[in-house]
Amino acid sequence: MSGDSLSKWLMIAWLLPLLGFVVEIFFGYYSRNPRRSKAAAWFAVGCIGTGFICSVIAFTQWCSMTGAFDGESGWLAARVHAHDADDNDADDNDADDNDADDNDAEHHDGHSGHDDGEAKGHDSDDSSPSDAAGAAEAPAEEEAASDEAAVLREGGHLLAVAEDEGDDHSHGHDGPKGEFSGVIYTLGTFGGITLSMDYYIDSLTLVMFMMVTLIATCIHLFAMGYMSDELTDDYVDHFAHTADGKHVHRPGRFYRFFAFLSLFCFAMLGLVLAGNIFQVFVFWELVGICSFLLIGFYTERKTASNAANKAFIMNRVGDFGFLIGLMVLLTYFGTFRFGDTKVDGEVVEQGLFSMVTRDATGNFVRDDITGEVLLTDTHGHALTEGGENRTIPYMLLVVAGLGVFAGCVGKSAQFPLQTWLPDAMEGPTPVSALVHSATMVAAGVYLTGRFFPMFVQEVLLTIAYIGCITLFMAATIAVVVTDIKKVLAYSTISQLGYMMLGLGVFGWGAGLFHLVTHAFFKSLMFLCSGSVIHGCHHEQEMPKMGGLLKKMPITAITMLVGVCAIAGFPLFLGLHFSGFHSKDAIVASALAFVNANPTHFLLFFLPLLTAGITAFYMFRLWFYTFWGKPRDQHLHDHAHESPWIMTVPLLILAPFAWLCAFGGEQGYLYVLITGNDPSHLHDGVQAVTTGGLTLPGHEAVHAVHSQAGWLAMIAAFSGALLAYLLYGVGIVDLDRMKAQLSKVHGFLLNKWHFDELYDSLFMKPAHKVAAFCAWFDKAVFDNIVHGFAKVGIVIAQWDRVFDEKVVDGFVNLLGDSTKSIGNSLKVVQTGRLRQYVMFIVLGVVTLFAFVFTTFPS
Amino acid sequence: MFEQLIQDLAGDNGSLYTGLKYFSAELWLSGTIVVMLLLRLFSVDRWIPTFAVALAGSAIALWGLFGQFTELMTANTDVSIAFFGDMLRQDLFSVFFRMFLSLFLILTIALTVLTGIPDNEDAPDFYALLFGATVGMMMMASANNLLMLFLGVEMASVPSYVMVGFLKGRKPSSEAALKYVVYGAGAAGVMLYGISLVTGVLGTGDMTLLASRLALVSDGVAGLGDPEVCVVALGIMMVLAGLAFKLSLVPFHFWCPDAFEGASAEVAGFLSVASKAGAFALLVRFCLGLSGVEATAELMTAFGVALGAVAIVTATFGNLAAYTQNNLKRLLSYSTIAHAGYMLMAVAAMMVMQNSDQAAGLGQEINAAVGGLLYYLAVYMFMNLGAFAIIALVRNYTFDESIDSIRGLSSQSPALAVGMGVCVFSLIGIPPFGGFFAKLMVFAAVLKSAEIHWFMYVVLAFGGLNTVFSLFYYLKIVKAIFIEERPAEARAVTLPSMEGLYVVVLAVMVTLLGFFPAVTEGLSSIANAAGNAVLSVVGG
């Protein structure tokens, strides 16, 4: 098996946007009517669209290489089916016996009270996957998402084929080893360290590629409509003012916007394709700069340029940790590569992942004496250097993990670096949809997932808590925010927190599952909000909206799909919204984790509570915007549905947002993502010491799945109900409620005072230190420098005197004396021939005399 | 002697044939002279320009010598064969010089073609003289007998006298020629007297046998108290005086400034380089012939030190006297004297080392001394000819050879200006030009010899000091070209490309010899091989 052609297709998909960027930025201006030409946009769409097709081709190749759909025994279909069979059995048992049995022993650990209802709920919920496996559903789904990724199409098709096939594959862990890694280009070799551009392709890479390219294509299309007011030679920016209070006039920057988008796509795809962590870092920074450029796209607006700076600087804080992590890794492992480098099937150079090995308990293999973590070869034997085992201190592995995670915290706007993301909404809405919700901010989660094999328990716990704090805090703020985009921004932070939590509690698949589903429904919602903003002439305040359902029905309905998806609503016939599945998976992982480690109970309850809050604020948004009576009649009168180029992407994304997770953890998407999951996930990790963490395996998670699902669903429904009562029906006077809860409201409205906190913690001290430095510079350094200068001048004056009098005098003396000698020599050359001949004789005689006198006879 | 010569030539066909083969380059040149004169006799020179014939003849001579050179380089670098009844010697040293001379001949012909001196009418005469002088110099380079030494010197000198006076209409030219002739005659007389003294006492003219014969005569260690040795020493001194005349060493230099000023720049360039090269070849052979025998070592060391003293005086005098000159040719003639002084230092170092009791262990260093001299001559050929060529080229536009003629030249003819700059900096010995490495090699040899005789430290010190002295007048040229404004009344210098190309080629060669280690090392290894060849016959 060779990854060559596979990597070629992905490289085409990766490099096309770069081509797009180069063409757009350098030639975007060379057309007959540059400011009004849409050529750049079409070119960008063409590049990213082709990229999507290439990704799909690569995916099908990968499938055939790994034998995913290899007849009836193909691992993917078989695994899906195996899950189905298992679940059916388990659910049947639950339903029939309604009793604790061997399969579901863990159900009852401390939750026996819920056993009854939970079991039933589980049954009714999870009956859907088995239904979904039925041939009836598959074509329906195909129709619903006619141009969906091949994942679902082929999935639906083969699902039917594999329907009544036996489940020989017990748990799918004989699945593919479909990782392909290799070198694209070697940048240089420095001693034992090689810096190169590598690729690392596994199922996660492919899913990310298809997801990013598909969403990016939709958003490119949408942006052509949304940014169309830039197609002018004289763009009036109503939010930017010149010094004399007038609006800023400037030429439109349509082509530039698409150039930046293309560059972003290139960077994002490069990040996903990267085969070593240093390369990840490079593209990490590249997406960072794209984010900076796009947030500050309306650069004349002070708020926009400030927000761009804020985003960039806060990310640097995280990246600092990232760099520390990289240094630790390089020092101890000597490589940045993820995967092994193979030549003809032989491992010639090990990657990071194979250099640490886990024992039967799931913990890292350690040195018996020093307790440091052993570095091993691919067969788990310790690597030696100079007769001693190569090891890395456990603490430094923690530092490396935390360092890399720090980068992820910055990029994914996790606590405590979360404050930049809401401000980033200053960028155009398509940017918010693509960069600041669906892809770039998810890169932090992606990297945490990619780097998962290197994380130790302490790091995972940190990740879980950071995620937990973030998801709760952001959700509470989202409740009070009135700017439609800001609500979505806080929601994004909150959902990213969910993903981090999922990863942290050992729900690797759950976290990344949510990453993909979230990307679809959040990009959908952002585009819907963009459509609203566009239709309302750049009004973003929800209190001024209301009753837009009739004015813009397509937007309203697609938005509702997104809202239901994020709230995690189930639906009949297994057509659950995607968020239901993915959030379910996370909550289940969290519950299993808390079951195993009761002291960390918050890690379950906060997400559960937040599931309700999420539903509440999302429905609040929807009711505020689309329901009820218009609050601002003027605005309402002028509102209109967006043109087709903006609504079509909504209609494409909506089915994905709804059904991409079809089948849940037994569906194709989840099975695909976890196709190459880290091997130690399956059995979990047992605590080796008292007080250590036990990380639940698949079995444990599976056991509590239905219980967690029920709880999450109840929370979601109650949140949604509350929102309906408050904002849909209006049973309470909201202003009075605000007044009564003014303290809490104010606290939330001020975003938990984080900006003020950072201001007084970092900004003000920094200003003070800066002022002191400035004073010190002026008072002390300048004087020292001036003193030196004065001394220099004095010395120089003396030096000049010395130079002129002594040195020049000497040289002049030498010159003058030699010149006068020369002049006197001229006298000898008289020009008289007689004298010349005399000199011959004299010369011989003189010389002879010289030899005669000096030589002793 | 003649009897034996004729016997040798006629009696053994083999040796006659090999001798003629070795002598083929000189024969070619002589043949070319005859052809050129005949062509004019039959007025063919109207259709075939004489310089073309001259170029062809000299090119063939060079080609033939190159064949001999490669043969010696590949097969036997340190073989030295006497031929024509031991009158001449064929070895790498001799071939190196003859190649050098024939290459220089080509360059000089090319220059005369570019400057237009001589005109068509006089060309056969001029080239005949030029070729004749070159043949003489080649014989100097391969002379093995004191008789050949004299013949070579005279054969080189007589055509030179005429060439100096070649600008017939000019009074200074005629005067210079006359002075040169008379002075040369005086020097020749002294030298001939010296030769007769040496051969009379030692009973042989073969230079390789001089030292051993002197040891026989001196009956133990040679000292000046012995009247016979004293006579020989005086004879040697007189022979050296004759060579010193050709080398324009102080105090036998008086002819040089006058002759150069009077002669055209092309002739001056030729004489300054070519006759010096031949004379140095002769000097090295003569000195080596006197060295290497224990009995004469002490006396010859004294001669070596004396040569060092002469070198000091020559270099210092040449440099100081150049200060106040305004005529460029005259200035360069003093510069020529000074450079002869530098080169003589290498010979002095060689002589001192060769006659020390450690001579056997110093083979490498002695070799390096001779190699340094050859390298110096090779670089000197390009840089000095370049300087004279530029003077001649500028003269053709300005009709002036004073320093005013080149004032502000850089604004009008950058190629000439830069070429002159390169040549002058190389003459000073500033890296990275060839002149620096040449001087470096010579000084290194002197430093080595100073371990044997303290006086060589003095020589080295004066060598360094003189480099500083020389800055004053060399930089005067550079300043005039690059810094000063071109006077409004000065005639414009515009250059056809060929002349610029000629100068550029010379300047590039000067630069290459310094800039590119491969070129430098290549030439110096060849020079060392040639030095090795001449050393192989030391001490008979």
Interface residues (C-beta under 8 A of the other chain):
Chain A: G815 T818 K819 I821 G822 N823 L825 K826 Q829 G831 L833 Y836 V837 F839 I840 V841 L842 G843 V844 T846 L847 F848 F850 V851 F852 T854 F855 P856 S857
Chain B: L178 K179 V182 Y183 G186 A187 V190 G223 L224 G225 D226 A233 L234 M237 M238 L240 A241 A244 F245 P251 F252 F254 W255 P257 D258 E298 L299 A302 F303 V305 A306 A309 V310 F317 L320 A321 A322 Y323 T324 F469 F472
